[in-house]
């Protein structure tokens, strides 16, 4: 008879490496964070609309998805713009009429959303509130007023307010612009301002000319790159992606701590709207 214990028995005294739930949890969190970082940087990212500069298409409280591959990738494609990607890779030029999210010059530290009006080589000016693109006026047709109820996320001066039944609403003059490509969209024009008549701008190589659809309430390429005034010509390197769809919208009346208010605050008719 063999008096020696089997090798497996001899190793019983060896203490097995303890299973660590903390280590497993940390590993899962790191992998999840890496996956989210990759998706947000290179595939799709959410963006919430913070201002009314893109009325009537985008309202404060709209949540949109932005696809990241349309114009290539630069450091601004990633959260916090780490200097990992030199210049711009897989670069492509946007189309006039695209709604884009970008890092706003001159600070390049805030995400803004505007519409592409001019591409490299284009000339642009405003004359009596009408866009003149490469010497030709962009057709601008008066349409029905833009109407939206007053809410925590939307208000207007008393001049534009009306009572529609029991609801206080805002009524803004609305127009339809149509680009040479046939792309059309609606804009607001509240009257004559200093931004309605400008010099002629020429878009340099590697840049785009961006404007807000709310023409009298938008710091955009009509104004120089000064914080609080405008963004000037925006380098394509600053483009983060293209707006593609609304996935949520709220009028601001809900409370995070009162879930039953979420449904009543939702603007359901805006969910699923594409660009």
N, C-alpha and C positions, 0 to 999 in steps of 0.2 A: 504493500500500500504506500502511496506517495504521502509522506508526512507534511509536504509543503502545501500551503494554500494556493489556489489558482491565482494567476497574476491579477485578475480583476479584483479578487478579494484583497490582495496585498495593497491595491491602490485605494481601497475604501477609506484608508486613513488620510489619504490626500484630500484636502479640503477643496471642494469644487468652487469655481469662481461664482460668487453669488449673483443672482439675477437682480438687475437694478431697474426699477420702474422709472426712476428719475432720469437715468441715462437714455432709456427708450423714449421717454417723453421729450427730452431735449433733442434727441435725434429727429423725432417726428417734426418738432417745431422748426428746426433748422431746415429740414427738407421742404416743409410747407412754405417757409419764408422765401427760400430760393426759387421754388416754383412760382410763387406769386410775383416775385421780382422779375423773373424771365417773361411771364405772361404780360405784366404791365409794361415792361420795357419794349418788347418786340412783337407782341400780338395785338392785344386790346387793353384799353385802360378806361376807367370811368372818369367823368368830369362833371362837376356840379356848376351850374351857371350862377355867378355871384352878382351880376349887374344887369341893367336893362339896355346895354349898348347894342344888343342884337335883336331887340324887339323889331318886328312882331314874331320872327321865327323862334326865338329863344326867350323864355321868361325866367326871372329869378325863381329858383326852386326846381328848374328842370334838371334832370340827370341824364347825361348822354354817354354813349359808348364811342370811343375814338379808336379807329384802327391805326396801327403804328407802322405798317410796312409801306404805305402808299408813296412816301416821298424819300425813302431811305432812312438811314439812322445816323445820328450824331450823339454826342454826349448828352444832349437834351432829351433824347428818347427815354433815358433812364431817370428814375427818381433822384433828386438832388444833383443831377448833372455831373456825375463823377467824370474826370478827364480820362476816360478809358478809350473812347473811340476818337481817333484823330480826324478832324474835318467831318466829312459826310461820306458814308459808304452806301452802295446800292442806290445812289441818288436818282431821283426822278422829279420832274417838274409838275407842280399842281396845275389844275385847269382853272380858268377864270370861273368864278361862281362857287368854287369849293369853299366849304366852311371848315376852317382849320383851327387847331389848338396849338399854341406856340409860346415860347418864352419871350416875354415882352421886353424889348430894348427900352432904355439903355442898361437897366440893371440886370436883365436876363435872369431874374429870380422869381418871377410870378408867371403862372399859366393864364393866358388870355385866349379869347376866342373871337375871331373876325372872319370876314369873307374876302376871298382873293378877288381883286378887281384888275390888277395889273401884273403882267409878267415881264421878265427882262426884255428891254428894248421898247416897251410900250411908253407912250406919252399919255398923261392923264391930267385933267384939270376939272374944276367945278365951275359952272357958269349958271347963275340963277337957280342953283339947286339941282342942276342936271349934270350927270357925269359925261365928260367928253373924252372918249377913248380913241387914241390915235387919230384925232381930228374929227371924229364923227360922234354926234350925240347918241348916247344909249337911250333907246325909247323908254319913256316914263309915262305910264298911263294911270290916271286917277281911278281908284276902285273904292269899294265901300269902306267906311271907317273901320279901323281896328278897335274892337270893343272887348273889354275885359273887366270883370267885377273887381272892385276895390277889395284888397285882402292884406294880411300882414306882409305878404311878399310883393304887393303891387299897389301903388297909389299914384295919384296925379294931382296937378293943380286944380283948383276949383273951376277954372275956365273950361276944363275938358270933362268935368264930371256931369253925369246925368242920372236921373232915377229911372230905371227900367223896371216898372212894377214896384216891388219892394226892395230891389237890389240897386245899390249905388255902383255905377259903372264908369269907366273911363272910355272916352271916344277920341281916337287920334286920327288925323288925316293919313290915309294909306295910299301907296302907289305901287304899281308893278313895273319893275325894270326887266328888260330883256337884253341879254348879251348877244354879241354877233353869232355865237355858237347856237343860239336858241334857248339857252338856259335862262329861266326866269325865276324871280323871287320877289317878295314884297318888302317895301321899305317904308319907314315913317319920315315925314317931312312936316315939321310943325310951323314952319315959316322962315323968313329971311334971317340968316345968321352970318357971322363972319366966315364960316366954313362953306357957305354956299357959292362964293366967288373966290377962286384961288389962282395962284400962278400955275404955269405948266410944269408938271413933274415928269422927269424921265427916269424910268426904272433901270437901275444899273444891273450888270450881270450878277447872277447869283443872289438876287433879291426879289421880293414881291411887294406889291402895293396892296395893303389891306384896309378895309373899311368896315365899320359897323353898320348894320341895317337901320339902326335908329340914328339917322344922319345928324340930328341936332343934339345928340347926347352920346358921343363916341370919341374917345381919344384914339386916333388912328393915324394912318400914314399921311393925312393932310397936314399934320402938325409935326414939328421937329422932335427929335429924340431928347425930350426933357421930361423928367419925372413929373407927373401931374399935368402934362400938356399933350404929349403925343408919343408915337413910336417910330416916326419916319419910315424909311424903307427897311423892311425886315429881312435879314439874311435867311436864306433857305435853310441854313444850318440850325436856325431856331425853331423850325417847324417840328412839332412832335407827332402830329397825326391828323387824320381826317375825321370829322364828325359824321357818324353814319345813322344813328337812331336814338330816339328818346326811350329810355327804359323805365323812367319814373318821373313824376312831377307832383309837386305839392304846393299849395297856396300859402303855406307857412302857419296855418292855424292849429296844427297838431302839436302835441307834446310827446316827447320820447317816453315819458313816464306814464302816459295814458294811451295804451295801444288802441282802445276803441275809437280814438279820434283820428287815427291814421287814415282810415277809409274815407271819412268825410272830408278830409283835407286834400285827398288825392285828386288831381286833375286827370281823370281817367281817359278823356278824349285825346290827351297828348301822348299817352304811352303808345309806343310803336310807330310814331311818326318818323319817317326817314327824311333824308336830305336830297 
